[in-house]
Structure formats: C-alpha cells, structure tokens
C-alpha cells in the first residue's frame, strides 16, 4: 500500500502507513480514557503495545489533534501536559 509514498518518504513510508491503520483503534469500547481519541490511542500503543515512539507521536497528532484538544479541554496545547508528553519529534517524514 505504501508504494506511492515510498519514493517521497523512503523507509518512513511503512511507519506512516502503520499510523494510518492504527489511529482510530481507541474508538474500541474499553480503550477510551479521555475525550481525545488520538491521545487515548497513542497511550494504548505506548503502554500496552510498547509501540515505537514515533508511531505513537504520529497517532497522537494526526488530523490536527492539538486543535481538537484545545477545543475539548479549553486549554492550549502548551498547557496541555497530556499532549506535550507525546509531541512530535523534530524530524521530517
């Protein structure tokens, strides 16, 4: 599936595909712990699956999740320690 992305992303294509497939698993009953499914999913991947840190970051921050967090919690991303702990690395993919 990553064939079209591989020329641009190189070895990171597989990582991006993994994040895309996993980003909504926290909608599964029992996994939701907050009002932020992206954060719940990233925490599950990190804590229960011991997933790669970059995979967790990509999942936590997909689809402008920081905006969703600000809207849901009334706090800015800088004040939201739950999101700060999984902020994306300063690496381009």
C-alpha positions in Angstrom: 0.0 0.0 0.0 2.9 2.4 0.6 4.2 2.1 -2.9 3.1 5.6 -3.9 4.6 7.1 -0.7 7.9 5.3 -0.7 9.6 7.5 -3.3 8.9 10.5 -1.1 9.1 9.1 2.4 11.6 6.3 1.9 11.8 3.9 4.9 9.3 6.1 6.8 6.5 5.1 4.4 5.9 1.9 6.5 5.7 3.9 9.7 3.2 6.3 8.2 1.1 3.5 6.9 1.1 1.8 10.4 0.0 5.1 12.0 -2.8 5.5 9.4 -4.1 1.9 10.1 -4.0 2.3 13.9 -5.1 5.9 14.5 -8.7 5.2 15.4 -8.4 2.0 17.5 -9.2 3.9 20.6 -12.9 4.1 19.5 -13.0 0.5 20.6 -15.1 0.2 23.7 -12.8 0.0 26.8 -9.9 1.9 25.3 -11.3 5.4 25.6 -10.0 7.1 28.7 -10.3 10.8 27.7 -12.4 12.8 25.3 -9.4 12.8 22.9 -9.3 9.6 20.9 -5.9 10.4 19.3 -4.4 10.7 22.8 -6.1 7.5 24.0 -4.8 5.6 21.0 -1.3 6.8 21.4 -1.2 5.9 25.1 -2.6 2.5 24.3 0.0 1.9 21.7 2.8 3.1 24.0 1.7 1.4 27.2 0.0 -1.8 26.2 1.7 -2.5 22.8 5.1 -0.9 23.6 5.0 0.6 20.1 7.7 2.7 18.5 7.8 6.2 19.9 7.4 7.9 16.5 4.4 5.7 15.7 2.8 6.9 19.0 3.6 10.5 18.2 2.1 10.3 14.7 -1.1 8.8 16.0 -1.3 11.3 18.9 -1.0 14.2 16.5 -3.0 13.1 13.4 -5.6 15.3 11.9 -4.7 18.4 13.8 -5.3 16.7 17.2 -3.9 19.7 19.1 -6.8 21.8 17.8 -9.2 19.1 18.9 -7.6 19.0 22.4 -7.8 22.8 22.7 -11.5 22.7 21.8 -12.3 19.7 24.1 -10.4 20.8 27.1 -10.4 24.6 26.8 -6.6 24.5 27.3 -4.0 25.5 24.8 -1.5 22.8 23.6 1.2 24.4 25.6 -0.8 24.0 28.8 -2.0 20.5 28.0 0.6 18.2 29.5 -1.2 15.1 28.2 -0.3 16.2 24.6 3.1 17.6 25.5 4.3 14.2 26.6 3.7 12.9 23.1 4.6 15.9 21.0 6.0 15.1 17.5 9.8 14.8 17.2 11.6 17.5 15.2 12.2 15.1 12.3 10.6 15.3 8.9 8.9 12.3 7.4 
